[in-house]
Amino acid sequence: MQKKKLVVASGNAHKLREIAEIFTEYEVVSQKEMGFDEDVEETGVTFAENALIKARAACAALGETVLADDSGICVDALDGAPGVFSARYSGGHGNDQGNRDLLLKNLQGVSDRRAHFCCAVALVSPDGKELVAEGKTYGKILYEETGTGGFGYDCLFESDDLHKSFGVATPEEKNAVSHRFRALKALKEIWKP
């Protein structure tokens, strides 16, 4: 029996893999694989707003139910920054090294390094149904990069759950406690296709 497709409004291979590991009953495909390659501008002021913007755009273009997420790291001492600007904190979108360097620079001399990753996932279907769920994982920002696993800020984030950096955690360890896992799990509990 062929699995039903779940279209994800992302081209990020890491995210697609994490989603596929949770929604195992679906064939997880990117919006690009389905023929929608537009880079939708994220103009929301919250993770939930940005996730909905991306899901609505891809759903309208493809006529398919679409899952989108928006996530980032929020640092207490920086009043929640980088927050929704996490992917473009240092300017250009997706410059992971530049983003990490700027975060470390902005935390120089700061002893309160508490932070959390937040993820909002949105599911939008052609019939107008919309669902949103959020997940968070708490920890602190390290003084230097630790490990090479994961992506984004993972090597700077020491998880309270794991007591180690997401950069040294195995994908299975990270996925068990990650913000994205918690958001997707919460969505799975309220989504009745």
ChimeraX attribute file (.defattr): number of C-alpha atoms within 10 A of each C-alpha:
attribute: neighborCount
match mode: 1-to-1
recipient: residues
	/A:1	3
	/A:2	7
	/A:3	10
	/A:4	10
	/A:5	15
	/A:6	21
	/A:7	26
	/A:8	29
	/A:9	29
	/A:10	22
	/A:11	15
	/A:12	10
	/A:13	10
	/A:14	13
	/A:15	15
	/A:16	17
	/A:17	14
	/A:18	19
	/A:19	22
	/A:20	17
	/A:21	15
	/A:22	15
	/A:23	15
	/A:24	10
	/A:25	13
	/A:26	16
	/A:27	13
	/A:28	21
	/A:29	20
	/A:30	21
	/A:31	25
	/A:32	15
	/A:33	11
	/A:34	14
	/A:35	11
	/A:36	15
	/A:37	15
	/A:38	13
	/A:39	12
	/A:40	14
	/A:41	10
	/A:42	17
	/A:43	10
	/A:44	13
	/A:45	11
	/A:46	15
	/A:47	23
	/A:48	21
	/A:49	20
	/A:50	24
	/A:51	25
	/A:52	26
	/A:53	21
	/A:54	26
	/A:55	30
	/A:56	25
	/A:57	19
	/A:58	31
	/A:59	24
	/A:60	15
	/A:61	16
	/A:62	16
	/A:63	12
	/A:64	19
	/A:65	23
	/A:66	28
	/A:67	30
	/A:68	24
	/A:69	28
	/A:70	25
	/A:71	25
	/A:72	23
	/A:73	27
	/A:74	21
	/A:75	22
	/A:76	14
	/A:77	15
	/A:78	17
	/A:79	9
	/A:80	14
	/A:81	17
	/A:82	19
	/A:83	21
	/A:84	25
	/A:85	20
	/A:86	24
	/A:87	22
	/A:88	15
	/A:89	20
	/A:90	19
	/A:91	12
	/A:92	11
	/A:93	12
	/A:94	14
	/A:95	15
	/A:96	19
	/A:97	13
	/A:98	16
	/A:99	23
	/A:100	21
	/A:101	14
	/A:102	14
	/A:103	21
	/A:104	18
	/A:105	11
	/A:106	12
	/A:107	17
	/A:108	9
	/A:109	8
	/A:110	11
	/A:111	10
	/A:112	13
	/A:113	16
	/A:114	18
	/A:115	22
	/A:116	23
	/A:117	23
	/A:118	23
	/A:119	26
	/A:120	27
	/A:121	27
	/A:122	29
	/A:123	26
	/A:124	25
	/A:125	19
	/A:126	15
	/A:127	10
	/A:128	10
	/A:129	9
	/A:130	17
	/A:131	14
	/A:132	22
	/A:133	21
	/A:134	23
	/A:135	21
	/A:136	19
	/A:137	19
	/A:138	19
	/A:139	20
	/A:140	21
	/A:141	25
	/A:142	17
	/A:143	15
	/A:144	12
	/A:145	17
	/A:146	17
	/A:147	15
	/A:148	13
	/A:149	16
	/A:150	17
	/A:151	13
	/A:152	19
	/A:153	23
	/A:154	25
	/A:155	23
	/A:156	22
	/A:157	28
	/A:158	24
	/A:159	23
	/A:160	15
	/A:161	14
	/A:162	14
	/A:163	12
	/A:164	19
	/A:165	26
	/A:166	26
	/A:167	22
	/A:168	17
	/A:169	21
	/A:170	12
	/A:171	16
	/A:172	11
	/A:173	13
	/A:174	23
	/A:175	18
	/A:176	14
	/A:177	18
	/A:178	24
	/A:179	24
	/A:180	29
	/A:181	22
	/A:182	22
	/A:183	22
	/A:184	25
	/A:185	18
	/A:186	16
	/A:187	20
	/A:188	14
	/A:189	10
	/A:190	11
	/A:191	12
	/A:192	6
	/A:193	6
